[in-house]
């Protein structure tokens, strides 16, 4: 039962099992990384991170991926199809002519991009 300073949400049993299993399997790493001591604290941290990601995604959107190119929209600059080039596991932004800009940072923070790079055995980094 939630206290006065807490609320409650309902999630599917499948998602709950995945959350609990991840917590139990990686508890020591997750405590150090997120500074939480319970799986409900871990769930709250994941929700908070998801909300932060949604706020960031109001600006950026990955629209397409090719072999060595990622296309990104930047809604603040009203620019579409900003090209992020991958060369030798390094990311380079064609718009900003650098590997150290917000566009590259967003791409590096994308779980989809990180998962795909891991599947390919590539560790991406800024140019």
Secondary structure, DSSP 8 states (H G I E B T S, - for coil): ---TT-------HHHHHHHHHHHHHHHHHHHHHH---SHHHHHHHHHHHHHHHHHHHTTEEEEEE-SSEEEEEETTTTEEEEEEEEETTEEEETTTTBSSSHHHHHHHH-HHHHHHHHHHT---EE-
